[in-house]
Amino acid sequence: MSIDVRPSEDAGTFLATDQLVWFGEVTDADARHLRLGLPEDQRFVVDLPEGPEDLHSGIYGVRPMEMSLPGGTIVPIAGLTWVGVHPDARRRGVLTAMMGDHLERTRAAGTATSALHASEAAIYGRYGYGLAVLTHQITLGRGTTFTAPHLEDEVAGVTTHLVTMSDPGVAERMRACQLGNAPDFPGTIVGTPDFFTLMATESAEELRDKERRRILFARRDGQDIGFIGLRREHKWEKARPSGTVTAGTFCGGPAARLALARRIVDLDLMGTTKLENVGVDDPLLDWVGGPRGTGSLETWDSTWVRLVDLEAAWPLRTYDGDCDVVVEVEDRSAPWNAGRWQLTPSSARRTEAEAEVTLDVAVLGAGYLGRSIGGLLRAGLVREHRPGAYAELARAMRTVVEPEPSIGF
Ligand SMILES: CC(C)(COP(=O)(O)OP(=O)(O)OC[C@H]1O[C@@H](n2cnc3c(N)ncnc32)[C@H](O)[C@@H]1OP(=O)(O)O)[C@@H](O)C(=O)NCCC(=O)NCCS
């Protein structure tokens, strides 16, 4: 049975389906959030013939976003989001139909790459998404020392300033700062101005007893050079203040990050800093002397990347080493990518030559932002027909520094 996926015509039913799937609290602000977050023509639905009557069987949406690649180019991407299948319609192929629809539409729109944050790790690999970026969650104690002798001169000229994210102009400053830094941090994903407004909008219901989200900017010579978002939470223990500051993703070069890191571990009344999204090669770990210099460290998946159009996506980034490898690409969800490709640093070309490596398109997505995929051969997730061919490919795709994590979208 083929399942029809069509554009949403009713924002209310789209939102109500999402709220059932994600069992979130329904507030007066939700409808406004929806309009802010997701362009009207980027919401899609499935209604199974025997499906639920008042709601959709499945929904998904696409945020138009931009992502920086190794080499510094910033390209448009489809940010897949709002994926949900009605609990009564699950495991009947609705997601599979929506994924096929998404890949076809994205290709037709001329966008080479799709990216997402996955709710569960097992869902998206089958549709050709590869785990492209890892992220650390780190806690630090009050007054943690950061040692970076060769950055001290530069950091001396950086000042920090605390503002409220919802204040006029703050979201625009954040976006400009993120775009400016993106080329130096491949993997950075920048949302549209609407997406920033969405992040800055916090209703009274959402906040309850929480602090409004603040932004700590790093500035030099009157210019924003970095920022981090944060929220503080009170706690008193044995009459002593021991609150927690929870902070998001660093934006900025090394000196800006150092100034921001020093400031957030030195906020009055706080005992612990929880950093929710730190790149695995962020200098922070080296500044504290490694994992045992933190209170705790956990590693999770951040961005998943899907090469929707392999031929178009491949030459958009640069490669660190030379390579010339014939790869048999398996791709069940986007058959136009399947087949044999000669991959070199300048192009992906169709070829009749014998395959030297066989792999799923998800492997190329996993390595697209520079994360090392060399271990996948040992893991038995890639087949090699010419010894050394996969190492050649993996070495060329790998960057010196691991890619930057993105915030959830
Ligand atoms: C995840 C979700 C969208 C799957 O939708 P679905 O319509 O049931 O998926 P399909 O019927 O198309 O299943 C496709 C395949 O994926 C598998 N699959 C689906 N969800 C899975 C999960 N959470 N874990 C592992 N496998 C899963 C199915 O078993 C099926 O496998 P098969 O092709 O070998 O038979 C749905 O369960 C859901 O809405 N979950 C809650 C919201 C959510 O997690 N959304 C994802 C946001 S990132």
Ligand as a Chemical Component Dictionary entry (heavy atoms), coordinates in Angstrom:
data_LIG
# 
_chem_comp.id                   LIG 
_chem_comp.type                 NON-POLYMER 
_chem_comp.pdbx_formal_charge   0 
_chem_comp.three_letter_code    LIG 
# 
loop_
_chem_comp_atom.comp_id 
_chem_comp_atom.atom_id 
_chem_comp_atom.alt_atom_id 
_chem_comp_atom.type_symbol 
_chem_comp_atom.charge 
_chem_comp_atom.model_Cartn_x 
_chem_comp_atom.model_Cartn_y 
_chem_comp_atom.model_Cartn_z 
_chem_comp_atom.pdbx_ordinal 
LIG C1  C1  C 0 9.768  7.073  15.691 1  
LIG C2  C2  C 0 8.434  7.065  14.940 2  
LIG C3  C3  C 0 8.311  8.366  14.155 3  
LIG C4  C4  C 0 8.385  5.851  14.014 4  
LIG O1  O1  O 0 7.255  5.933  13.161 5  
LIG P1  P1  P 0 6.563  4.644  12.491 6  
LIG O2  O2  O 0 5.557  5.142  11.519 7  
LIG O3  O3  O 0 6.109  3.739  13.563 8  
LIG O4  O4  O 0 7.766  3.968  11.708 9  
LIG P2  P2  P 0 7.627  2.937  10.502 10 
LIG O5  O5  O 0 6.375  2.115  10.650 11 
LIG O6  O6  O 0 7.776  3.669  9.203  12 
LIG O7  O7  O 0 8.879  2.046  10.803 13 
LIG C5  C5  C 0 9.973  1.956  9.966  14 
LIG C6  C6  C 0 10.993 1.002  10.557 15 
LIG O8  O8  O 0 11.665 1.652  11.639 16 
LIG C7  C7  C 0 11.571 0.858  12.800 17 
LIG N1  N1  N 0 11.422 1.770  13.946 18 
LIG C8  C8  C 0 10.532 2.755  14.062 19 
LIG N2  N2  N 0 10.717 3.394  15.231 20 
LIG C9  C9  C 0 11.734 2.803  15.854 21 
LIG C10 C10 C 0 12.380 3.016  17.096 22 
LIG N3  N3  N 0 11.987 3.980  17.947 23 
LIG N4  N4  N 0 13.429 2.242  17.410 24 
LIG C11 C11 C 0 13.844 1.256  16.565 25 
LIG N5  N5  N 0 13.255 1.003  15.366 26 
LIG C12 C12 C 0 12.206 1.768  15.013 27 
LIG C13 C13 C 0 10.346 -0.005 12.602 28 
LIG O9  O9  O 0 10.418 -1.167 13.359 29 
LIG C14 C14 C 0 10.425 -0.287 11.107 30 
LIG O10 O10 O 0 11.387 -1.294 10.859 31 
LIG P3  P3  P 0 11.309 -2.243 9.554  32 
LIG O11 O11 O 0 11.386 -1.329 8.368  33 
LIG O12 O12 O 0 12.481 -3.135 9.724  34 
LIG O13 O13 O 0 9.987  -2.930 9.678  35 
LIG C15 C15 C 0 7.229  6.944  15.930 36 
LIG O14 O14 O 0 7.417  5.816  16.728 37 
LIG C16 C16 C 0 7.046  8.171  16.831 38 
LIG O15 O15 O 0 6.317  9.074  16.469 39 
LIG N6  N6  N 0 7.719  8.193  18.005 40 
LIG C17 C17 C 0 7.622  9.301  18.935 41 
LIG C18 C18 C 0 8.204  10.594 18.386 42 
LIG C19 C19 C 0 9.622  10.459 17.867 43 
LIG O16 O16 O 0 10.453 9.794  18.459 44 
LIG N7  N7  N 0 9.886  11.097 16.736 45 
LIG C20 C20 C 0 11.205 11.162 16.145 46 
LIG C21 C21 C 0 11.686 12.559 16.325 47 
LIG S1  S1  S 0 13.394 12.760 16.023 48 
# 
loop_
_chem_comp_bond.comp_id 
_chem_comp_bond.atom_id_1 
_chem_comp_bond.atom_id_2 
_chem_comp_bond.value_order 
_chem_comp_bond.pdbx_ordinal 
LIG C1  C2  SING 1  
LIG C2  C3  SING 2  
LIG C2  C4  SING 3  
LIG C2  C15 SING 4  
LIG C4  O1  SING 5  
LIG O1  P1  SING 6  
LIG P1  O2  DOUB 7  
LIG P1  O3  SING 8  
LIG P1  O4  SING 9  
LIG O4  P2  SING 10 
LIG P2  O5  DOUB 11 
LIG P2  O6  SING 12 
LIG P2  O7  SING 13 
LIG O7  C5  SING 14 
LIG C5  C6  SING 15 
LIG C6  O8  SING 16 
LIG C6  C14 SING 17 
LIG O8  C7  SING 18 
LIG C7  N1  SING 19 
LIG C7  C13 SING 20 
LIG N1  C8  SING 21 
LIG N1  C12 SING 22 
LIG C8  N2  DOUB 23 
LIG N2  C9  SING 24 
LIG C9  C10 SING 25 
LIG C9  C12 DOUB 26 
LIG C10 N3  SING 27 
LIG C10 N4  DOUB 28 
LIG N4  C11 SING 29 
LIG C11 N5  DOUB 30 
LIG N5  C12 SING 31 
LIG C13 O9  SING 32 
LIG C13 C14 SING 33 
LIG C14 O10 SING 34 
LIG O10 P3  SING 35 
LIG P3  O11 DOUB 36 
LIG P3  O12 SING 37 
LIG P3  O13 SING 38 
LIG C15 O14 SING 39 
LIG C15 C16 SING 40 
LIG C16 O15 DOUB 41 
LIG C16 N6  SING 42 
LIG N6  C17 SING 43 
LIG C17 C18 SING 44 
LIG C18 C19 SING 45 
LIG C19 O16 DOUB 46 
LIG C19 N7  SING 47 
LIG N7  C20 SING 48 
LIG C20 C21 SING 49 
LIG C21 S1  SING 50 
# 
